[in-house]
Amino acid sequence: MYPQITVIRGPRYVEDAAVSSSGGESCGIDLTLRLVERYYGAHAARVTAYNMEYRRTLRPLSMSQV
């Protein structure tokens, strides 16, 4: 139905400067931890995930990591 769209399996969220989006509950947690990282730093995101007892799924940096 949408030939101009390419679905990339693997990433749990997408983001740019103005908009971030995820699908599902655990994907939303990963996106929230990414936002914590963006605004408060990587250490704050790691501590938050640790305190939640949540194993974070990092976003692939390239197609070779998908």
mmCIF file of the N, C-alpha and C atoms, coordinates in Angstrom:
data_MODEL
# 
_entry.id   MODEL 
# 
loop_
_atom_site.group_PDB 
_atom_site.id 
_atom_site.type_symbol 
_atom_site.label_atom_id 
_atom_site.label_alt_id 
_atom_site.label_comp_id 
_atom_site.label_asym_id 
_atom_site.label_entity_id 
_atom_site.label_seq_id 
_atom_site.pdbx_PDB_ins_code 
_atom_site.Cartn_x 
_atom_site.Cartn_y 
_atom_site.Cartn_z 
_atom_site.occupancy 
_atom_site.B_iso_or_equiv 
_atom_site.pdbx_formal_charge 
_atom_site.auth_seq_id 
_atom_site.auth_comp_id 
_atom_site.auth_asym_id 
_atom_site.auth_atom_id 
_atom_site.pdbx_PDB_model_num 
ATOM 1   N N  . MET A 1 1  ? 0.809  -1.199 0.000  1.00 0.00 ? 1  MET A N  1 
ATOM 2   C CA . MET A 1 1  ? 0.000  0.000  0.000  1.00 0.00 ? 1  MET A CA 1 
ATOM 3   C C  . MET A 1 1  ? 0.851  1.262  0.000  1.00 0.00 ? 1  MET A C  1 
ATOM 4   N N  . TYR A 1 2  ? 2.061  1.190  0.560  1.00 0.00 ? 2  TYR A N  1 
ATOM 5   C CA . TYR A 1 2  ? 2.932  2.362  0.678  1.00 0.00 ? 2  TYR A CA 1 
ATOM 6   C C  . TYR A 1 2  ? 4.305  2.037  0.086  1.00 0.00 ? 2  TYR A C  1 
ATOM 7   N N  . PRO A 1 3  ? 4.440  2.085  -1.226 1.00 0.00 ? 3  PRO A N  1 
ATOM 8   C CA . PRO A 1 3  ? 5.689  1.651  -1.861 1.00 0.00 ? 3  PRO A CA 1 
ATOM 9   C C  . PRO A 1 3  ? 6.910  2.515  -1.533 1.00 0.00 ? 3  PRO A C  1 
ATOM 10  N N  . GLN A 1 4  ? 6.733  3.711  -1.031 1.00 0.00 ? 4  GLN A N  1 
ATOM 11  C CA . GLN A 1 4  ? 7.864  4.578  -0.724 1.00 0.00 ? 4  GLN A CA 1 
ATOM 12  C C  . GLN A 1 4  ? 8.423  4.334  0.676  1.00 0.00 ? 4  GLN A C  1 
ATOM 13  N N  . ILE A 1 5  ? 7.797  3.446  1.432  1.00 0.00 ? 5  ILE A N  1 
ATOM 14  C CA . ILE A 1 5  ? 8.223  3.162  2.800  1.00 0.00 ? 5  ILE A CA 1 
ATOM 15  C C  . ILE A 1 5  ? 9.008  1.859  2.827  1.00 0.00 ? 5  ILE A C  1 
ATOM 16  N N  . THR A 1 6  ? 10.133 1.867  3.528  1.00 0.00 ? 6  THR A N  1 
ATOM 17  C CA . THR A 1 6  ? 10.931 0.665  3.725  1.00 0.00 ? 6  THR A CA 1 
ATOM 18  C C  . THR A 1 6  ? 10.881 0.301  5.199  1.00 0.00 ? 6  THR A C  1 
ATOM 19  N N  . VAL A 1 7  ? 10.414 -0.891 5.499  1.00 0.00 ? 7  VAL A N  1 
ATOM 20  C CA . VAL A 1 7  ? 10.348 -1.367 6.878  1.00 0.00 ? 7  VAL A CA 1 
ATOM 21  C C  . VAL A 1 7  ? 11.706 -1.980 7.229  1.00 0.00 ? 7  VAL A C  1 
ATOM 22  N N  . ILE A 1 8  ? 12.273 -1.527 8.322  1.00 0.00 ? 8  ILE A N  1 
ATOM 23  C CA . ILE A 1 8  ? 13.550 -2.048 8.807  1.00 0.00 ? 8  ILE A CA 1 
ATOM 24  C C  . ILE A 1 8  ? 13.282 -2.752 10.124 1.00 0.00 ? 8  ILE A C  1 
ATOM 25  N N  . ARG A 1 9  ? 13.448 -4.038 10.150 1.00 0.00 ? 9  ARG A N  1 
ATOM 26  C CA . ARG A 1 9  ? 13.209 -4.819 11.369 1.00 0.00 ? 9  ARG A CA 1 
ATOM 27  C C  . ARG A 1 9  ? 14.405 -4.681 12.303 1.00 0.00 ? 9  ARG A C  1 
ATOM 28  N N  . GLY A 1 10 ? 14.137 -4.600 13.574 1.00 0.00 ? 10 GLY A N  1 
ATOM 29  C CA . GLY A 1 10 ? 15.211 -4.550 14.557 1.00 0.00 ? 10 GLY A CA 1 
ATOM 30  C C  . GLY A 1 10 ? 15.152 -3.341 15.461 1.00 0.00 ? 10 GLY A C  1 
ATOM 31  N N  . PRO A 1 11 ? 15.194 -2.114 14.929 1.00 0.00 ? 11 PRO A N  1 
ATOM 32  C CA . PRO A 1 11 ? 15.154 -0.942 15.805 1.00 0.00 ? 11 PRO A CA 1 
ATOM 33  C C  . PRO A 1 11 ? 13.857 -0.907 16.610 1.00 0.00 ? 11 PRO A C  1 
ATOM 34  N N  . ARG A 1 12 ? 13.963 -0.600 17.874 1.00 0.00 ? 12 ARG A N  1 
ATOM 35  C CA . ARG A 1 12 ? 12.794 -0.578 18.748 1.00 0.00 ? 12 ARG A CA 1 
ATOM 36  C C  . ARG A 1 12 ? 12.176 0.804  18.859 1.00 0.00 ? 12 ARG A C  1 
ATOM 37  N N  . TYR A 1 13 ? 12.878 1.806  18.354 1.00 0.00 ? 13 TYR A N  1 
ATOM 38  C CA . TYR A 1 13 ? 12.333 3.163  18.326 1.00 0.00 ? 13 TYR A CA 1 
ATOM 39  C C  . TYR A 1 13 ? 13.055 3.941  17.235 1.00 0.00 ? 13 TYR A C  1 
ATOM 40  N N  . VAL A 1 14 ? 12.441 5.041  16.851 1.00 0.00 ? 14 VAL A N  1 
ATOM 41  C CA . VAL A 1 14 ? 13.061 5.959  15.893 1.00 0.00 ? 14 VAL A CA 1 
ATOM 42  C C  . VAL A 1 14 ? 13.020 7.351  16.496 1.00 0.00 ? 14 VAL A C  1 
ATOM 43  N N  . GLU A 1 15 ? 13.981 8.176  16.104 1.00 0.00 ? 15 GLU A N  1 
ATOM 44  C CA . GLU A 1 15 ? 14.006 9.533  16.634 1.00 0.00 ? 15 GLU A CA 1 
ATOM 45  C C  . GLU A 1 15 ? 14.701 10.454 15.652 1.00 0.00 ? 15 GLU A C  1 
ATOM 46  N N  . ASP A 1 16 ? 14.329 11.706 15.724 1.00 0.00 ? 16 ASP A N  1 
ATOM 47  C CA . ASP A 1 16 ? 15.084 12.778 15.091 1.00 0.00 ? 16 ASP A CA 1 
ATOM 48  C C  . ASP A 1 16 ? 15.028 13.955 16.053 1.00 0.00 ? 16 ASP A C  1 
ATOM 49  N N  . ALA A 1 17 ? 15.414 15.126 15.614 1.00 0.00 ? 17 ALA A N  1 
ATOM 50  C CA . ALA A 1 17 ? 15.505 16.269 16.535 1.00 0.00 ? 17 ALA A CA 1 
ATOM 51  C C  . ALA A 1 17 ? 14.159 16.662 17.139 1.00 0.00 ? 17 ALA A C  1 
ATOM 52  N N  . ALA A 1 18 ? 13.060 16.456 16.407 1.00 0.00 ? 18 ALA A N  1 
ATOM 53  C CA . ALA A 1 18 ? 11.765 16.958 16.859 1.00 0.00 ? 18 ALA A CA 1 
ATOM 54  C C  . ALA A 1 18 ? 10.788 15.874 17.303 1.00 0.00 ? 18 ALA A C  1 
ATOM 55  N N  . VAL A 1 19 ? 10.938 14.639 16.785 1.00 0.00 ? 19 VAL A N  1 
ATOM 56  C CA . VAL A 1 19 ? 9.936  13.601 17.031 1.00 0.00 ? 19 VAL A CA 1 
ATOM 57  C C  . VAL A 1 19 ? 10.628 12.284 17.370 1.00 0.00 ? 19 VAL A C  1 
ATOM 58  N N  . SER A 1 20 ? 10.086 11.593 18.368 1.00 0.00 ? 20 SER A N  1 
ATOM 59  C CA . SER A 1 20 ? 10.540 10.250 18.711 1.00 0.00 ? 20 SER A CA 1 
ATOM 60  C C  . SER A 1 20 ? 9.315  9.355  18.767 1.00 0.00 ? 20 SER A C  1 
ATOM 61  N N  . SER A 1 21 ? 9.474  8.083  18.350 1.00 0.00 ? 21 SER A N  1 
ATOM 62  C CA . SER A 1 21 ? 8.326  7.189  18.323 1.00 0.00 ? 21 SER A CA 1 
ATOM 63  C C  . SER A 1 21 ? 8.773  5.758  18.557 1.00 0.00 ? 21 SER A C  1 
ATOM 64  N N  . SER A 1 22 ? 7.903  4.986  19.197 1.00 0.00 ? 22 SER A N  1 
ATOM 65  C CA . SER A 1 22 ? 8.158  3.569  19.410 1.00 0.00 ? 22 SER A CA 1 
ATOM 66  C C  . SER A 1 22 ? 6.828  2.839  19.352 1.00 0.00 ? 22 SER A C  1 
ATOM 67  N N  . GLY A 1 23 ? 6.898  1.522  19.344 1.00 0.00 ? 23 GLY A N  1 
ATOM 68  C CA . GLY A 1 23 ? 5.671  0.731  19.342 1.00 0.00 ? 23 GLY A CA 1 
ATOM 69  C C  . GLY A 1 23 ? 5.750  -0.325 20.427 1.00 0.00 ? 23 GLY A C  1 
ATOM 70  N N  . GLY A 1 24 ? 4.726  -0.440 21.227 1.00 0.00 ? 24 GLY A N  1 
ATOM 71  C CA . GLY A 1 24 ? 4.703  -1.459 22.267 1.00 0.00 ? 24 GLY A CA 1 
ATOM 72  C C  . GLY A 1 24 ? 5.283  -0.979 23.585 1.00 0.00 ? 24 GLY A C  1 
ATOM 73  N N  . GLU A 1 25 ? 5.026  -1.769 24.621 1.00 0.00 ? 25 GLU A N  1 
ATOM 74  C CA . GLU A 1 25 ? 5.430  -1.370 25.969 1.00 0.00 ? 25 GLU A CA 1 
ATOM 75  C C  . GLU A 1 25 ? 6.932  -1.366 26.183 1.00 0.00 ? 25 GLU A C  1 
ATOM 76  N N  . SER A 1 26 ? 7.597  -2.475 25.900 1.00 0.00 ? 26 SER A N  1 
ATOM 77  C CA . SER A 1 26 ? 9.035  -2.522 26.162 1.00 0.00 ? 26 SER A CA 1 
ATOM 78  C C  . SER A 1 26 ? 9.797  -1.600 25.214 1.00 0.00 ? 26 SER A C  1 
ATOM 79  N N  . CYS A 1 27 ? 9.290  -1.424 24.001 1.00 0.00 ? 27 CYS A N  1 
ATOM 80  C CA . CYS A 1 27 ? 9.911  -0.456 23.088 1.00 0.00 ? 27 CYS A CA 1 
ATOM 81  C C  . CYS A 1 27 ? 9.804  0.950  23.659 1.00 0.00 ? 27 CYS A C  1 
ATOM 82  N N  . GLY A 1 28 ? 8.691  1.249  24.287 1.00 0.00 ? 28 GLY A N  1 
ATOM 83  C CA . GLY A 1 28 ? 8.502  2.550  24.921 1.00 0.00 ? 28 GLY A CA 1 
ATOM 84  C C  . GLY A 1 28 ? 9.474  2.770  26.067 1.00 0.00 ? 28 GLY A C  1 
ATOM 85  N N  . ILE A 1 29 ? 9.790  1.694  26.794 1.00 0.00 ? 29 ILE A N  1 
ATOM 86  C CA . ILE A 1 29 ? 10.781 1.807  27.868 1.00 0.00 ? 29 ILE A CA 1 
ATOM 87  C C  . ILE A 1 29 ? 12.144 2.127  27.272 1.00 0.00 ? 29 ILE A C  1 
ATOM 88  N N  . ASP A 1 30 ? 12.507 1.434  26.186 1.00 0.00 ? 30 ASP A N  1 
ATOM 89  C CA . ASP A 1 30 ? 13.792 1.716  25.527 1.00 0.00 ? 30 ASP A CA 1 
ATOM 90  C C  . ASP A 1 30 ? 13.846 3.158  25.034 1.00 0.00 ? 30 ASP A C  1 
ATOM 91  N N  . LEU A 1 31 ? 12.760 3.650  24.462 1.00 0.00 ? 31 LEU A N  1 
ATOM 92  C CA . LEU A 1 31 ? 12.727 5.038  23.993 1.00 0.00 ? 31 LEU A CA 1 
ATOM 93  C C  . LEU A 1 31 ? 12.830 6.003  25.169 1.00 0.00 ? 31 LEU A C  1 
ATOM 94  N N  . THR A 1 32 ? 12.141 5.716  26.250 1.00 0.00 ? 32 THR A N  1 
ATOM 95  C CA . THR A 1 32 ? 12.206 6.585  27.423 1.00 0.00 ? 32 THR A CA 1 
ATOM 96  C C  . THR A 1 32 ? 13.618 6.642  27.987 1.00 0.00 ? 32 THR A C  1 
ATOM 97  N N  . LEU A 1 33 ? 14.291 5.506  28.042 1.00 0.00 ? 33 LEU A N  1 
ATOM 98  C CA . LEU A 1 33 ? 15.677 5.499  28.512 1.00 0.00 ? 33 LEU A CA 1 
ATOM 99  C C  . LEU A 1 33 ? 16.578 6.272  27.560 1.00 0.00 ? 33 LEU A C  1 
ATOM 100 N N  . ARG A 1 34 ? 16.283 6.224  26.267 1.00 0.00 ? 34 ARG A N  1 
ATOM 101 C CA . ARG A 1 34 ? 17.050 7.024  25.305 1.00 0.00 ? 34 ARG A CA 1 
ATOM 102 C C  . ARG A 1 34 ? 16.842 8.508  25.554 1.00 0.00 ? 34 ARG A C  1 
ATOM 103 N N  . LEU A 1 35 ? 15.609 8.898  25.880 1.00 0.00 ? 35 LEU A N  1 
ATOM 104 C CA . LEU A 1 35 ? 15.340 10.309 26.182 1.00 0.00 ? 35 LEU A CA 1 
ATOM 105 C C  . LEU A 1 35 ? 16.038 10.735 27.468 1.00 0.00 ? 35 LEU A C  1 
ATOM 106 N N  . VAL A 1 36 ? 16.055 9.859  28.468 1.00 0.00 ? 36 VAL A N  1 
ATOM 107 C CA . VAL A 1 36 ? 16.810 10.150 29.691 1.00 0.00 ? 36 VAL A CA 1 
ATOM 108 C C  . VAL A 1 36 ? 18.273 10.359 29.324 1.00 0.00 ? 36 VAL A C  1 
ATOM 109 N N  . GLU A 1 37 ? 18.803 9.486  28.457 1.00 0.00 ? 37 GLU A N  1 
ATOM 110 C CA . GLU A 1 37 ? 20.189 9.621  28.021 1.00 0.00 ? 37 GLU A CA 1 
ATOM 111 C C  . GLU A 1 37 ? 20.420 10.939 27.281 1.00 0.00 ? 37 GLU A C  1 
ATOM 112 N N  . ARG A 1 38 ? 19.483 11.306 26.423 1.00 0.00 ? 38 ARG A N  1 
ATOM 113 C CA . ARG A 1 38 ? 19.634 12.547 25.647 1.00 0.00 ? 38 ARG A CA 1 
ATOM 114 C C  . ARG A 1 38 ? 19.681 13.772 26.551 1.00 0.00 ? 38 ARG A C  1 
ATOM 115 N N  . TYR A 1 39 ? 18.798 13.832 27.546 1.00 0.00 ? 39 TYR A N  1 
ATOM 116 C CA . TYR A 1 39 ? 18.677 15.039 28.362 1.00 0.00 ? 39 TYR A CA 1 
ATOM 117 C C  . TYR A 1 39 ? 19.533 15.027 29.636 1.00 0.00 ? 39 TYR A C  1 
ATOM 118 N N  . TYR A 1 40 ? 19.848 13.822 30.156 1.00 0.00 ? 40 TYR A N  1 
ATOM 119 C CA . TYR A 1 40 ? 20.571 13.753 31.422 1.00 0.00 ? 40 TYR A CA 1 
ATOM 120 C C  . TYR A 1 40 ? 21.889 12.982 31.357 1.00 0.00 ? 40 TYR A C  1 
ATOM 121 N N  . GLY A 1 41 ? 22.175 12.362 30.222 1.00 0.00 ? 41 GLY A N  1 
ATOM 122 C CA . GLY A 1 41 ? 23.444 11.669 30.048 1.00 0.00 ? 41 GLY A CA 1 
ATOM 123 C C  . GLY A 1 41 ? 23.332 10.159 30.134 1.00 0.00 ? 41 GLY A C  1 
ATOM 124 N N  . ALA A 1 42 ? 24.357 9.491  29.610 1.00 0.00 ? 42 ALA A N  1 
ATOM 125 C CA . ALA A 1 42 ? 24.381 8.028  29.545 1.00 0.00 ? 42 ALA A CA 1 
ATOM 126 C C  . ALA A 1 42 ? 24.384 7.399  30.938 1.00 0.00 ? 42 ALA A C  1 
ATOM 127 N N  . HIS A 1 43 ? 25.095 8.015  31.868 1.00 0.00 ? 43 HIS A N  1 
ATOM 128 C CA . HIS A 1 43 ? 25.145 7.472  33.227 1.00 0.00 ? 43 HIS A CA 1 
ATOM 129 C C  . HIS A 1 43 ? 23.753 7.450  33.853 1.00 0.00 ? 43 HIS A C  1 
ATOM 130 N N  . ALA A 1 44 ? 22.998 8.519  33.708 1.00 0.00 ? 44 ALA A N  1 
ATOM 131 C CA . ALA A 1 44 ? 21.635 8.582  34.267 1.00 0.00 ? 44 ALA A CA 1 
ATOM 132 C C  . ALA A 1 44 ? 20.748 7.498  33.650 1.00 0.00 ? 44 ALA A C  1 
ATOM 133 N N  . ALA A 1 45 ? 20.897 7.262  32.356 1.00 0.00 ? 45 ALA A N  1 
ATOM 134 C CA . ALA A 1 45 ? 20.092 6.225  31.692 1.00 0.00 ? 45 ALA A CA 1 
ATOM 135 C C  . ALA A 1 45 ? 20.473 4.834  32.200 1.00 0.00 ? 45 ALA A C  1 
ATOM 136 N N  . ARG A 1 46 ? 21.771 4.580  32.375 1.00 0.00 ? 46 ARG A N  1 
ATOM 137 C CA . ARG A 1 46 ? 22.218 3.282  32.896 1.00 0.00 ? 46 ARG A CA 1 
ATOM 138 C C  . ARG A 1 46 ? 21.710 3.060  34.324 1.00 0.00 ? 46 ARG A C  1 
ATOM 139 N N  . VAL A 1 47 ? 21.807 4.074  35.162 1.00 0.00 ? 47 VAL A N  1 
ATOM 140 C CA . VAL A 1 47 ? 21.338 3.964  36.545 1.00 0.00 ? 47 VAL A CA 1 
ATOM 141 C C  . VAL A 1 47 ? 19.829 3.748  36.579 1.00 0.00 ? 47 VAL A C  1 
ATOM 142 N N  . THR A 1 48 ? 19.108 4.455  35.743 1.00 0.00 ? 48 THR A N  1 
ATOM 143 C CA . THR A 1 48 ? 17.648 4.296  35.683 1.00 0.00 ? 48 THR A CA 1 
ATOM 144 C C  . THR A 1 48 ? 17.280 2.876  35.272 1.00 0.00 ? 48 THR A C  1 
ATOM 145 N N  . ALA A 1 49 ? 17.912 2.361  34.208 1.00 0.00 ? 49 ALA A N  1 
ATOM 146 C CA . ALA A 1 49 ? 17.635 0.994  33.760 1.00 0.00 ? 49 ALA A CA 1 
ATOM 147 C C  . ALA A 1 49 ? 17.988 -0.013 34.857 1.00 0.00 ? 49 ALA A C  1 
ATOM 148 N N  . TYR A 1 50 ? 19.106 0.195  35.523 1.00 0.00 ? 50 TYR A N  1 
ATOM 149 C CA . TYR A 1 50 ? 19.518 -0.695 36.608 1.00 0.00 ? 50 TYR A CA 1 
ATOM 150 C C  . TYR A 1 50 ? 18.482 -0.697 37.735 1.00 0.00 ? 50 TYR A C  1 
ATOM 151 N N  . ASN A 1 51 ? 18.034 0.491  38.136 1.00 0.00 ? 51 ASN A N  1 
ATOM 152 C CA . ASN A 1 51 ? 17.051 0.592  39.216 1.00 0.00 ? 51 ASN A CA 1 
ATOM 153 C C  . ASN A 1 51 ? 15.712 -0.023 38.837 1.00 0.00 ? 51 ASN A C  1 
ATOM 154 N N  . MET A 1 52 ? 15.404 -0.030 37.540 1.00 0.00 ? 52 MET A N  1 
ATOM 155 C CA . MET A 1 52 ? 14.171 -0.658 37.055 1.00 0.00 ? 52 MET A CA 1 
ATOM 156 C C  . MET A 1 52 ? 14.346 -2.165 36.849 1.00 0.00 ? 52 MET A C  1 
ATOM 157 N N  . GLU A 1 53 ? 15.595 -2.651 36.997 1.00 0.00 ? 53 GLU A N  1 
ATOM 158 C CA . GLU A 1 53 ? 15.934 -4.036 36.679 1.00 0.00 ? 53 GLU A CA 1 
ATOM 159 C C  . GLU A 1 53 ? 15.540 -4.353 35.241 1.00 0.00 ? 53 GLU A C  1 
ATOM 160 N N  . TYR A 1 54 ? 15.904 -3.441 34.347 1.00 0.00 ? 54 TYR A N  1 
ATOM 161 C CA . TYR A 1 54 ? 15.549 -3.555 32.929 1.00 0.00 ? 54 TYR A CA 1 
ATOM 162 C C  . TYR A 1 54 ? 16.814 -3.648 32.093 1.00 0.00 ? 54 TYR A C  1 
ATOM 163 N N  . ARG A 1 55 ? 16.893 -4.671 31.256 1.00 0.00 ? 55 ARG A N  1 
ATOM 164 C CA . ARG A 1 55 ? 18.026 -4.814 30.354 1.00 0.00 ? 55 ARG A CA 1 
ATOM 165 C C  . ARG A 1 55 ? 17.721 -4.034 29.088 1.00 0.00 ? 55 ARG A C  1 
ATOM 166 N N  . ARG A 1 56 ? 18.470 -3.018 28.874 1.00 0.00 ? 56 ARG A N  1 
ATOM 167 C CA . ARG A 1 56 ? 18.230 -2.075 27.790 1.00 0.00 ? 56 ARG A CA 1 
ATOM 168 C C  . ARG A 1 56 ? 18.630 -2.667 26.433 1.00 0.00 ? 56 ARG A C  1 
ATOM 169 N N  . THR A 1 57 ? 17.793 -2.434 25.430 1.00 0.00 ? 57 THR A N  1 
ATOM 170 C CA . THR A 1 57 ? 18.093 -2.816 24.055 1.00 0.00 ? 57 THR A CA 1 
ATOM 171 C C  . THR A 1 57 ? 18.510 -1.565 23.322 1.00 0.00 ? 57 THR A C  1 
ATOM 172 N N  . LEU A 1 58 ? 19.778 -1.498 22.935 1.00 0.00 ? 58 LEU A N  1 
ATOM 173 C CA . LEU A 1 58 ? 20.287 -0.296 22.285 1.00 0.00 ? 58 LEU A CA 1 
ATOM 174 C C  . LEU A 1 58 ? 19.879 -0.260 20.819 1.00 0.00 ? 58 LEU A C  1 
ATOM 175 N N  . ARG A 1 59 ? 19.747 0.935  20.291 1.00 0.00 ? 59 ARG A N  1 
ATOM 176 C CA . ARG A 1 59 ? 19.371 1.142  18.905 1.00 0.00 ? 59 ARG A CA 1 
ATOM 177 C C  . ARG A 1 59 ? 20.549 0.805  18.001 1.00 0.00 ? 59 ARG A C  1 
ATOM 178 N N  . PRO A 1 60 ? 20.324 0.037  16.931 1.00 0.00 ? 60 PRO A N  1 
ATOM 179 C CA . PRO A 1 60 ? 21.413 -0.228 15.991 1.00 0.00 ? 60 PRO A CA 1 
ATOM 180 C C  . PRO A 1 60 ? 21.936 1.067  15.384 1.00 0.00 ? 60 PRO A C  1 
ATOM 181 N N  . LEU A 1 61 ? 23.233 1.155  15.187 1.00 0.00 ? 61 LEU A N  1 
ATOM 182 C CA . LEU A 1 61 ? 23.835 2.353  14.614 1.00 0.00 ? 61 LEU A CA 1 
ATOM 183 C C  . LEU A 1 61 ? 23.930 2.280  13.095 1.00 0.00 ? 61 LEU A C  1 
ATOM 184 N N  . SER A 1 62 ? 23.803 1.068  12.542 1.00 0.00 ? 62 SER A N  1 
ATOM 185 C CA . SER A 1 62 ? 23.861 0.917  11.092 1.00 0.00 ? 62 SER A CA 1 
ATOM 186 C C  . SER A 1 62 ? 23.041 -0.315 10.699 1.00 0.00 ? 62 SER A C  1 
ATOM 187 N N  . MET A 1 63 ? 22.828 -0.456 9.395  1.00 0.00 ? 63 MET A N  1 
ATOM 188 C CA . MET A 1 63 ? 22.069 -1.598 8.900  1.00 0.00 ? 63 MET A CA 1 
ATOM 189 C C  . MET A 1 63 ? 22.778 -2.923 9.188  1.00 0.00 ? 63 MET A C  1 
ATOM 190 N N  . SER A 1 64 ? 24.103 -2.899 9.301  1.00 0.00 ? 64 SER A N  1 
ATOM 191 C CA . SER A 1 64 ? 24.837 -4.134 9.567  1.00 0.00 ? 64 SER A CA 1 
ATOM 192 C C  . SER A 1 64 ? 24.564 -4.670 10.971 1.00 0.00 ? 64 SER A C  1 
ATOM 193 N N  . GLN A 1 65 ? 24.043 -3.833 11.859 1.00 0.00 ? 65 GLN A N  1 
ATOM 194 C CA . GLN A 1 65 ? 23.737 -4.257 13.223 1.00 0.00 ? 65 GLN A CA 1 
ATOM 195 C C  . GLN A 1 65 ? 22.299 -4.754 13.374 1.00 0.00 ? 65 GLN A C  1 
ATOM 196 N N  . VAL A 1 66 ? 21.511 -4.674 12.313 1.00 0.00 ? 66 VAL A N  1 
ATOM 197 C CA . VAL A 1 66 ? 20.105 -5.100 12.366 1.00 0.00 ? 66 VAL A CA 1 
ATOM 198 C C  . VAL A 1 66 ? 20.013 -6.573 12.102 1.00 0.00 ? 66 VAL A C  1 
# 
